[in-house]
């Protein structure tokens, strides 16, 4: 990890010391894109009624774990410039990696903090065929790497993977995935995985419109929302409020489905400060704000000047006034202040190629991470806005185009990046 703008890079930086966590950027109070990855098919093939009825059973039968030995490779330490060369032990404390036998795209941190489940990630393959896989990897400090705990089958490449936002283990340990449908998976104590639910809002339709993304409500884990190429956002109500040890299957009920945009919806995100608010972006180039209590209308808070599709959106986790978005094939990140809609309060433009992913810090309202096709992951400090933000404060050079970045919600000095067939976690 390189400290930008200084002759000697630092390996780590405590972002907790840079900017206030209570005050917003500029002194106010207070989710990555597809990039050039192969696009999902416009419509998934029709599924016969009998096959739909048996889908859960088939998935359970196809979930065969791969042997960890076939997938793990020896950890490769990163090269750093220091006043004195750090030992291999010191390097391992800054970066850990896992190499998969297939291209990777979707990834997510588990928020769990207990000793058995901490530092786990789910990462999904991106193979242009029906059969794909999701792997659960976990930090093994003795091995000096992320090691495979379990791998299971998934139909089509998942467009997003997310763990239930439950750091304290109150609810069952769940993973959600989007693709042709929204699926819920239950993770056992041994990290084994079984299909829990398959949620389809159009059970009578011959074709299903692919889901581009989804988000889990951090205030109410019984709510989960999806976005789709059919211009809709769908809010599901889940029955997760059961005892952790319960084996009763979790079911989902369609709460509401609304036409959110004039064209395809590419991403949506719930507010981390306002229970009933969510925002979405789409091919019409707009950010639209919704209230779960009044879904009959929405508010357009930003439109791209060139009407370029907006492909990703992420809501500031500490200050509900700030949203970040990226446009298709754009090299910059746009920051929007909801108190001053329509005009971006900042544009972060240091990347040299298309930006693919963005992630706000979980502990600071002033820091955001981005990943791009220039093989860089950058961390920005926007504390001085509306003054222009010219350079990031930290940079990491990967070995290939970065398609995913995520900031751990439970371990705020760690981020994950995904590129090629490799996922890495970095101490920042």
Beta strands, then each sheet from edge to edge (+ up, - down):
strand 1: 2-3
strand 2: 43-44
strand 3: 95-99
strand 4: 104-109
strand 5: 120-125
strand 6: 131-140
strand 7: 145-155
strand 8: 160-163
strand 9: 174-178
strand 10: 182-187
strand 11: 193-199
strand 12: 208-209
strand 13: 211-216
strand 14: 223-228
strand 15: 232-238
strand 16: 252-259
strand 17: 265-270
strand 18: 277-282
strand 19: 286-291
strand 20: 299-303
strand 21: 310-315
strand 22: 322-327
strand 23: 333-337
strand 24: 346-348
strand 25: 355-360
strand 26: 367-372
strand 27: 376-381
strand 28: 394-397
strand 29: 402-407
strand 30: 414-419
strand 31: 422-427
sheet 1: 1+ 28- 27+ 26- 25+
sheet 2: 2+ 12-
sheet 3: 3+ 31- 30+ 29-
sheet 4: 4+ 5- 6+ 7-
sheet 5: 8+ 9- 10+ 11-
sheet 6: 13+ 14- 15+ 16-
sheet 7: 17+ 18- 19+ 20-
sheet 8: 21+ 22- 23+ 24-
end
